[in-house]
Amino acid sequence: MSVHRPFNSWRTLLLACAAAAGVPVAIALLGGSPGPAGTTALTEELELRYLAGDSMHWRLPGYDDRHWIRSGQRVDRDATGRWIRFEVPSPPPSVTEADTTALADGAVGLSLVTTFAYDLYWNGQRIGSNVPREASISRTRADIRVGEARASTLHRVPSSAVRETNLVALRVRVSPRGPVLILDVGVGDYQTMLVAPYQDLQAQLFVAGAYVVLAIVFALLMMAGSRGPSQVIFLTMLVLAAILTALLYWTGTAQSLSVTGYQVAVAATVLVSVALGLLTPMLFAVEVGFRRKWLLVGVFAVGIGVGFPLLGGPLPFLVGAALATIVTVWGLRRGVRESQLAAVGLSALIAALVVEVASGVGVTDLGYLLMLLAMNVSLVEQARQRRRALHESQVRSARLESELLKRIIQPHYLLNSLNAMADWLEEEPEEAGRLLGALTDEFQLIGSVSDQPLIPLDDEIRICRAHLTIMGYRQDRAYDLELEGVRPGLSIPPGVFHTLTENGITHGGDVAPLAFRLVCTEVDTGVEYRFWCGPAAGGPVAAGGSGGRDGTGLRYIRARLQEAYGDRWSLEGGPQRGGWETVIGVPA
C-alpha cells in the first residue's frame, strides 16, 4: 500500500537534476563516444546501385552504372548473382599523435554489416569476403550457404588503394530469402576500428555487471520473503537489461556472428527492448498505485506500432519513458512518497535518451542503469518497511490472541460458570451437562481460531451461541441469536461478534428477555454486518447499549479489523429500535 505523505518538491527536483547530470559524467568516466576515433558512419548516406548478372568489369571505378537500379539500404529479396555498387569518401585523418604512430602504414578500415555473402572490391581491387576462408576454398559459389557468411566484417584496405572518393563493389555470392540489406557501413583507421570493440567492452561489462549484481541481490531478497509485484517486475527488468546489454555488444561489435545468428540476435534485441520499454511504466505504475495499467499497455502498443518505422531501436524506451513520466507526475501530484525516487531515476533515463537521439551516442543503457539504481533504493527501503510492518503485525497478532484467550479463562468468568454448573447439577443434571458441553465448545472453538486473522462466519456464530447458552444457564434467562442473510463463504476476524455479544449481555442490565440479531448484506464495497442487541419486548436497553462505550471490547474489535483488512473497513454504532446496533463494513 502506498504511503501518502507530503514531499519536498525542491529536494526531488534537485535529485532529479543530479541524476540527469550523472549521465554525461558516467559517459566521460567510462569513455563512451559515438564511435571509434577517426571513424565515419555512412549508413544513412548510402545510395546503392545494383544489377542482376555477373561481369568482372562491374568492379571497376570507370564502369558506367547509370542504368543500374538505385535504392537505399535495401535490395530485391533475391540478390544472388547480382552486383551492388556505392561510393565511400576517404576517412578522416588520425586525431591524436598516438593514433598517427599506431597507424604508420595508413591502412583504412571498412566495416560492413550485411545479410548476404559477398566478395568485396575496392576501386577495382579485391579486398576480401565475409565468407570464412575454409568455406571459400572448399566450396564453390553455389555450395556456400548464407548462414556461413559473417554478418559483421572489418576489411583492411591498403593505403595505396585509397582515393578521395572510393568505389565499393560487392559481388553477391548468396543471399537469404528475405530482404537483402546493408545494415551498417563505416570507414576509418583500420587499427582504431580493430581495437574499438575491446574499448567498448569495458563500459558494457560495467553495465552488465551492475545488472547482474542487482539481480542477485533482489533474487536473495525475494527468497527471504519479499515477493511483491514491484520486486517481481524489477527482477525481470534486471535480467532483461543484462541480456539486452550482451545482445547489443554481440550485434554491434562481434566479428564472428553468422548472418543467421545476427538476424536472430537482432530479433531478440527488438523483443527484449520492447519488453523493457513496457515494463518501465508498469513498474512505476505499481510503485505509485496507478491502477489503469491496461491503458498503459494500449498506449504503448499504439506508440510502438506507429513510431517504430521512424525511430527504430530507441523507440520502446522513449514510449516507456513518456508513459512512466505521466505516471510519476500523477503520483507526485497526489503526494505518493515513492514517486520522488521514481522521478530521480526517470530523469536519468530521459537525459540518456535525449543524448542518444540528439547526438547518436549510445548511452540509453547507462541511463537505464541509473534509473534502476534509483528504483533499487526505493524497493530496498520498501522491503525494510515491510519487514518492520510484518514484525509489528506479528507482535500485534500475538497480543490480540492473548487478549481473546484471557477473556474466556479469566477467574471471574470461570468461577461463575462452574458455580452455575454446580447449582444445575443438584437440580437438573441433564441441564448441567448441556452447560458443560457449551463451556467446552466455547473453549475449544476460541482456542482453535485465536491465532488466525480470519475465520469462517459459521465458526464465529457457533462461538456466540455457545456463549449465549452459558450465560443463559448462569442467569436463568433465554438468549437467542437470529440470523439473516448469512451464507457460506463469509469470514470475519475471530472474536468480533463474540465481543459484541459479551457487551450486549454486560450492558443489557436487568432487561429480559434480551435478543440478538445478525444481518449480512452485500454492498458495493464488500459485505456489511449489522449486529443488533435489544429487548425482545421492545423496552429500552440500559444506558450505554451493547457498544456505546469505546472500552476494551471495541478496541479489540478495531485492532482485529485493522490486522485483517488494513484500512479497508468501517465500524459504526448507535441506538436503533430500542437497542444498540453496530455496523461493520469489510471487503468481500
C-alpha positions in Angstrom: 0.0 0.0 0.0 1.4 3.4 -1.0 2.1 5.8 1.8 0.7 9.3 1.1 2.8 11.9 2.7 3.8 15.5 1.8 7.0 15.7 -0.2 9.7 18.3 -0.6 9.4 19.2 -4.3 12.6 21.2 -4.3 14.6 18.3 -3.0 13.0 16.0 -5.6 13.9 18.5 -8.3 17.5 18.8 -7.2 17.9 15.0 -7.0 16.4 14.6 -10.5 18.8 17.2 -11.9 21.7 15.4 -10.3 20.6 12.2 -11.8 20.3 13.8 -15.2 23.7 15.3 -14.9 25.1 12.0 -13.9 24.6 10.6 -17.4 27.2 12.6 -19.2 29.5 12.2 -16.2 29.2 8.5 -16.4 29.8 8.6 -20.2 33.0 10.6 -19.7 34.3 8.2 -16.9 33.6 5.1 -19.0 35.0 6.6 -22.2 31.7 6.5 -24.1 31.7 8.1 -27.5 29.7 8.0 -30.7 32.2 5.6 -32.2 36.0 5.0 -32.6 38.2 7.9 -33.2 38.5 8.7 -36.9 35.5 6.6 -37.9 32.8 7.9 -40.2 29.3 6.2 -40.2 27.9 6.2 -43.8 24.8 4.1 -43.5 22.3 6.9 -43.8 24.1 8.4 -46.8 24.2 5.3 -48.9 22.8 5.2 -52.4 23.1 1.6 -53.6 23.1 0.7 -57.3 22.5 -2.9 -58.2 22.0 -5.1 -61.3 21.4 -8.8 -62.0 24.2 -10.6 -63.8 27.9 -11.3 -63.4 30.7 -9.4 -65.0 34.1 -8.6 -63.6 34.0 -5.3 -65.4 31.4 -4.1 -62.9 34.1 -3.9 -60.2 36.0 -1.1 -62.0 35.5 2.6 -61.0 35.3 3.7 -64.6 32.3 1.5 -65.4 29.2 3.5 -66.3 26.4 2.2 -64.0 23.9 5.0 -64.6 21.3 2.5 -65.9 21.5 0.3 -62.7 18.7 0.2 -60.3 19.1 2.7 -57.4 17.9 2.2 -53.8 18.8 2.9 -50.2 19.9 0.1 -47.9 17.5 -2.5 -49.3 17.9 -4.6 -52.5 15.5 -7.1 -54.1 14.6 -10.2 -52.0 16.8 -12.5 -54.1 20.1 -10.8 -54.9 22.1 -13.9 -55.7 24.0 -13.4 -58.9 23.9 -9.6 -58.6 26.4 -6.8 -58.1 26.0 -3.8 -55.7 28.0 -0.6 -56.0 28.3 2.5 -53.9 30.9 5.2 -53.0 32.6 6.0 -49.8 34.8 9.0 -49.0 38.3 8.9 -47.8 38.3 8.5 -44.0 39.4 11.5 -41.8 43.0 11.6 -40.6 44.0 10.4 -37.2 43.1 12.8 -34.4 45.9 12.2 -32.0 49.6 11.7 -32.1 49.2 8.3 -30.6 46.9 7.3 -33.5 49.4 8.6 -36.0 52.1 6.5 -34.5 50.0 3.4 -34.4 48.8 3.8 -37.9 52.1 4.3 -39.6 51.1 2.1 -42.6 48.0 4.3 -43.2 45.7 1.3 -43.6 42.0 2.1 -43.9 39.2 0.0 -42.3 35.9 -0.6 -44.0 33.3 -2.3 -41.8 30.2 -3.8 -43.3 27.1 -5.4 -41.7 25.1 -7.2 -44.3 22.6 -10.1 -44.6 24.3 -11.8 -47.5 27.6 -13.4 -48.6 29.8 -11.3 -50.8 33.2 -10.6 -52.4 34.4 -7.1 -51.8 36.2 -4.9 -54.4 37.7 -1.5 -53.5 38.4 0.7 -56.5 38.5 -2.5 -58.6 40.9 -4.3 -56.3 39.6 -7.4 -54.5 40.0 -6.8 -50.7 38.2 -9.8 -49.2 35.0 -11.5 -48.4 32.7 -12.1 -45.5 32.8 -15.9 -46.1 35.3 -17.8 -43.9 38.4 -18.8 -45.8 37.9 -22.5 -45.3 34.4 -22.3 -46.7 35.5 -20.2 -49.7 38.3 -22.6 -50.6 36.5 -25.9 -50.1 33.2 -24.9 -51.7 32.0 -23.4 -55.0 29.9 -20.2 -55.1 26.7 -22.3 -55.4 27.6 -24.5 -52.5 28.0 -21.7 -49.9 25.1 -21.1 -47.6 24.2 -17.6 -46.4 24.3 -18.8 -42.8 28.1 -19.4 -43.2 28.8 -15.8 -44.0 29.8 -13.3 -41.3 27.2 -10.6 -40.7 29.8 -8.1 -39.4 33.2 -7.9 -41.1 36.1 -5.4 -40.8 38.1 -5.2 -44.0 41.7 -3.8 -44.3 42.3 -1.6 -47.3 45.9 -0.7 -48.1 46.7 3.0 -48.1 47.9 2.7 -51.7 44.4 1.9 -52.8 42.7 4.8 -51.1 41.5 7.8 -53.1 39.4 10.9 -52.2 36.3 9.1 -53.4 36.3 5.3 -53.5 34.1 2.8 -55.3 33.0 -0.2 -53.3 31.6 -3.1 -55.4 30.0 -6.2 -53.8 29.6 -9.3 -55.8 26.7 -11.1 -54.1 27.6 -14.8 -53.7 24.4 -15.9 -52.0 21.5 -14.1 -50.3 18.7 -15.0 -48.0 15.1 -15.5 -49.0 14.2 -12.4 -47.0 15.3 -8.8 -47.7 18.9 -8.2 -48.8 20.2 -5.4 -46.6 23.3 -3.4 -46.0 22.7 -2.6 -42.3 25.8 -0.6 -41.5 28.8 0.9 -43.3 31.7 2.6 -41.5 35.1 3.8 -42.7 38.1 4.9 -40.7 41.5 4.0 -39.4 41.9 0.2 -39.5 43.8 -0.2 -36.2 41.5 2.1 -34.4 38.4 0.2 -35.6 40.1 -3.1 -34.9 40.5 -2.3 -31.1 37.3 -0.4 -30.8 35.2 -3.5 -29.7 37.6 -4.1 -26.8 37.4 -0.5 -25.7 33.6 -0.7 -25.7 33.8 -3.9 -23.8 34.9 -2.1 -20.6 31.7 0.0 -20.5 29.5 -2.9 -21.5 31.0 -5.2 -18.8 30.5 -2.5 -16.2 26.8 -2.0 -17.1 26.1 -5.8 -17.4 27.9 -6.5 -14.2 25.8 -3.9 -12.3 22.7 -5.5 -13.7 23.8 -9.0 -12.6 24.8 -7.8 -9.1 21.4 -6.1 -8.6 19.6 -9.1 -10.0 21.4 -11.4 -7.5 20.6 -9.1 -4.6 17.0 -8.9 -5.5 16.7 -12.6 -6.0 18.1 -13.1 -2.5 15.6 -10.6 -1.1 12.7 -12.4 -2.8 13.9 -15.7 -1.4 13.9 -14.1 2.0 10.2 -13.4 1.6 9.9 -10.0 -0.1 7.9 -11.0 -3.2 5.7 -8.0 -4.0 4.7 -7.1 -7.6 7.3 -4.4 -7.7 10.1 -6.9 -6.8 9.0 -9.4 -9.5 8.8 -6.7 -12.2 12.1 -5.2 -11.1 14.0 -8.5 -11.1 12.6 -9.3 -14.5 13.8 -5.9 -15.8 17.3 -6.5 -14.4 17.6 -9.9 -16.1 16.3 -8.5 -19.4 18.6 -5.5 -19.1 21.6 -7.7 -18.6 20.5 -9.8 -21.6 20.0 -6.7 -23.7 23.5 -5.4 -22.9 25.0 -8.6 -24.0 22.9 -8.6 -27.2 23.8 -5.0 -28.0 27.5 -5.8 -27.7 27.2 -9.0 -29.6 25.4 -7.5 -32.5 27.3 -4.2 -32.5 30.9 -5.4 -32.2 31.3 -9.1 -32.7 33.1 -10.1 -35.9 32.2 -13.8 -35.7 28.4 -13.8 -36.0 26.9 -15.5 -38.9 24.2 -13.8 -40.9 21.6 -16.2 -39.4 22.9 -15.7 -35.9 23.0 -11.9 -36.4 19.4 -11.9 -37.6 18.3 -14.0 -34.6 20.3 -11.7 -32.2 18.7 -8.6 -33.8 15.2 -10.1 -33.4 15.9 -11.0 -29.8 17.2 -7.4 -29.2 14.0 -5.9 -30.5 11.8 -8.2 -28.4 13.8 -7.6 -25.2 13.8 -3.8 -25.9 10.0 -3.8 -26.3 9.6 -5.9 -23.1 11.8 -3.5 -21.1 10.0 -0.5 -22.6 6.7 -1.8 -21.5 7.9 -2.9 -18.0 9.2 0.5 -17.3 5.8 2.3 -16.9 4.3 -0.8 -15.4 6.9 -0.7 -12.6 6.3 3.0 -12.0 2.5 2.3 -12.0 2.8 -0.4 -9.3 5.1 1.9 -7.3 2.8 4.9 -7.2 -0.5 3.0 -7.1 -1.7 3.8 -10.7 -4.4 1.3 -11.4 -5.2 1.8 -15.1 -2.4 -0.4 -16.3 -4.4 -1.7 -19.3 -4.4 1.9 -20.5 -0.6 2.0 -20.4 -0.4 -1.3 -22.3 -2.7 0.1 -25.0 -1.0 3.4 -25.5 2.4 1.6 -25.5 1.2 -0.8 -28.3 -0.1 2.1 -30.4 3.1 4.1 -29.9 5.3 1.1 -31.0 3.1 0.3 -34.0 3.1 3.9 -35.3 6.6 5.0 -34.5 8.9 2.0 -34.9 9.5 2.5 -38.6 10.6 6.1 -37.9 12.8 5.8 -34.8 13.7 2.1 -34.6 15.7 0.8 -31.6 15.3 3.7 -29.0 11.5 3.9 -29.6 10.4 1.3 -26.9 12.4 3.2 -24.3 11.1 6.6 -25.5 7.5 5.5 -25.3 8.1 3.7 -22.0 9.8 6.8 -20.5 7.0 9.0 -21.7 4.3 6.8 -20.1 6.4 6.5 -16.9 6.7 10.3 -16.8 2.9 10.6 -16.9 2.5 8.0 -14.1 5.2 9.7 -12.0 3.7 13.1 -12.3 0.3 11.6 -11.4 1.9 10.2 -8.2 3.8 13.4 -7.4 0.6 15.4 -7.6 -1.0 13.0 -5.1 1.9 13.1 -2.7 2.9 9.5 -3.1 6.3 9.2 -1.4 7.6 6.5 -3.8 7.2 9.0 -6.7 10.2 11.0 -5.5 12.8 8.4 -6.2 10.9 7.3 -9.3 11.3 10.9 -10.6 15.0 10.8 -9.9 15.6 7.6 -11.8 13.3 8.6 -14.6 15.3 11.9 -15.1 18.4 9.9 -15.7 16.7 7.7 -18.3 15.2 10.7 -20.1 18.5 12.5 -20.2 20.2 9.5 -21.7 17.5 9.1 -24.3 17.8 12.8 -25.3 21.6 12.5 -25.6 21.3 9.4 -27.8 18.6 10.8 -30.1 20.3 14.2 -30.4 23.9 13.1 -30.8 23.8 9.4 -31.7 25.8 8.5 -28.5 24.6 5.1 -27.4 24.0 5.8 -23.7 20.5 4.5 -23.1 21.9 1.5 -21.2 23.7 3.9 -18.8 20.6 5.9 -18.3 18.6 2.8 -17.8 21.1 1.6 -15.2 20.9 4.8 -13.2 17.1 4.6 -13.3 17.2 1.0 -12.0 19.7 2.0 -9.3 17.3 4.7 -8.1 14.4 2.2 -8.1 16.6 -0.2 -6.3 17.0 2.2 -3.4 13.2 2.7 -3.3 12.4 -1.0 -3.4 15.0 -1.8 -0.7 13.5 0.8 1.6 10.1 -0.6 0.9 11.3 -4.1 1.8 12.7 -2.7 5.1 9.4 -1.1 5.9 7.5 -4.3 5.1 9.8 -6.3 7.4 9.2 -3.8 10.1 5.4 -3.8 9.5 5.4 -7.6 9.5 7.2 -7.7 12.8 4.8 -5.2 14.3 1.9 -7.2 12.9 3.2 -10.4 14.4 3.5 -8.7 17.8 0.0 -7.2 17.5 -1.4 -10.6 16.5 0.2 -12.3 19.5 -1.3 -9.6 21.7 -4.8 -9.9 20.2 -4.6 -13.7 20.6 -3.6 -13.3 24.2 -6.4 -10.9 24.9 -9.0 -13.2 23.3 -7.8 -16.2 25.4 -7.6 -14.2 28.6 -11.2 -13.1 28.3 -12.5 -16.7 28.4 -10.1 -18.0 31.1 -10.4 -15.1 33.5 -11.1 -16.5 37.0 -14.4 -14.5 37.4 -15.9 -16.0 34.3 -14.8 -19.5 35.0 -15.8 -19.5 38.7 -19.3 -18.1 37.9 -19.8 -20.7 35.2 -18.6 -23.5 37.5 -20.9 -22.3 40.3 -23.8 -22.2 37.9 -22.9 -25.8 36.8 -22.9 -26.9 40.4 -26.4 -25.4 41.0 -27.8 -27.1 37.9 -26.1 -30.3 38.8 -28.1 -30.5 42.0 -31.4 -29.5 40.4 -31.2 -30.9 36.8 -28.1 -32.9 35.9 -29.0 -33.0 32.2 -29.0 -29.2 32.0 -25.7 -29.2 33.9 -24.4 -31.5 31.2 -25.6 -29.1 28.4 -23.9 -26.2 30.3 -20.6 -28.2 30.4 -20.9 -29.0 26.7 -21.4 -25.3 25.8 -18.5 -24.3 28.0 -16.3 -26.9 26.4 -17.4 -25.9 22.9 -16.6 -22.2 23.6 -13.1 -23.0 25.0 -12.3 -25.4 22.1 -13.5 -23.1 19.3 -11.8 -20.0 20.7 -8.6 -21.9 21.3 -8.6 -23.2 17.7 -9.1 -19.9 16.0 -7.5 -17.3 18.2 -4.3 -17.2 16.2 -6.0 -16.7 12.8 -6.6 -13.3 11.2 -9.9 -14.5 9.6 -12.2 -17.4 10.4 -15.5 -18.6 8.7 -18.5 -16.7 9.9 -20.2 -20.0 10.8 -17.5 -20.7 13.4 -17.9 -17.2 14.9 -21.7 -17.8 15.1 -21.1 -21.2 16.9 -18.8 -19.4 19.5 -21.5 -16.7 20.1 -24.3 -19.3 20.5 -22.1 -21.3 22.9 -21.5 -18.1 25.0 -25.3 -17.3 24.9 -26.1 -20.8 26.2 -23.6 -20.5 29.0 -24.8 -17.0 30.1 -28.4 -18.3 29.8 -27.8 -21.0 32.3 -25.8 -18.7 34.6 -28.6 -16.0 34.6 -31.5 -18.3 34.1 -32.6 -16.4 31.0 -33.3 -17.2 27.4 -30.9 -15.6 24.9 -31.3 -16.1 21.2 -29.3 -15.1 18.1 -31.3 -14.5 15.0 -29.6 -14.7 11.6 -30.5 -13.0 8.3 -28.6 -13.1 5.0 -25.8 -15.4 6.3 -24.4 -17.5 3.6 -21.4 -19.9 3.3 -18.1 -18.4 2.3 -18.3 -15.3 4.6 -15.4 -14.6 7.0 -14.7 -12.3 10.0 -11.8 -11.9 12.4 -12.2 -14.2 15.4 -14.0 -12.8 18.5 -15.6 -9.8 16.8 -19.3 -10.8 17.3 -18.4 -12.7 20.4 -17.2 -9.5 21.9 -20.3 -7.7 20.8 -22.4 -10.5 22.4 -20.5 -10.1 25.7 -21.0 -6.3 25.6 -24.7 -6.7 25.0 -25.2 -9.0 28.0 -22.9 -6.9 30.2 -24.7 -3.6 29.3 -28.1 -5.1 29.0 -28.7 -4.7 32.7 -31.8 -6.5 34.0 -33.7 -6.3 30.8 -35.3 -9.6 29.9 -35.6 -11.3 27.6 -32.7 -9.9 25.6 -32.5 -10.7 21.8 -29.5 -10.6 19.4 -29.8 -10.3 15.6 -27.0 -10.5 12.9 -27.9 -9.3 9.4 -25.4 -9.8 6.5 -25.8 -7.6 3.4 -23.7 -7.5 0.2 -22.8 -3.9 -0.8 -20.6 -2.3 -3.5 -17.6 -2.2 -1.2 -18.0 -5.8 0.1 -20.1 -7.1 3.0 -21.9 -5.2 5.6 -22.7 -6.8 9.0 -25.4 -5.3 11.3 -25.3 -6.7 14.8 -28.3 -5.6 16.9 -28.9 -6.2 20.6 -32.0 -5.2 22.4 -35.0 -6.3 24.5 -37.2 -8.8 22.7 -40.3 -6.9 24.0 -39.1 -3.6 22.7 -38.2 -2.0 26.0 -35.1 0.3 26.4 -31.7 -1.1 26.8 -29.7 0.0 29.8 -27.5 3.1 29.4 -24.6 2.5 27.1 -26.3 -0.1 24.9 -24.3 -3.0 23.6 -21.4 -1.0 22.4 -21.8 2.7 23.3 -18.6 2.9 25.2 -15.2 2.7 23.4 -13.9 0.3 26.0 -11.6 -2.7 25.8 -14.0 -4.7 23.7 -14.3 -2.2 20.9 -10.6 -1.5 20.9 -10.1 -5.3 20.5 -12.6 -5.3 17.5 -10.8 -2.3 15.8 -7.4 -4.0 16.3 -8.7 -7.2 14.8 -10.3 -5.5 11.8 -7.1 -3.5 11.2 -5.0 -6.6 11.3 -7.2 -8.5 8.8 -8.2 -5.7 6.4 -5.7 -2.9 6.8 -7.6 0.4 6.2 -10.4 -1.2 4.2 -13.0 -1.5 7.0 -15.5 0.6 8.8 -17.1 0.4 12.3 -20.1 2.5 13.5 -22.6 2.1 16.3 -25.6 3.8 17.8 -29.1 3.4 19.2 -31.5 1.6 16.9 -35.1 0.2 17.5 -34.9 0.4 21.3 -31.5 -1.3 21.4 -28.0 -0.8 20.1 -26.8 -1.6 16.6 -23.2 -2.0 15.5 -22.4 -1.8 11.7 -19.2 -3.3 10.4 -18.2 -3.0 6.7 -15.4 -5.2 5.3 -14.2 -6.0 1.7 -15.5 -9.1 0.1 
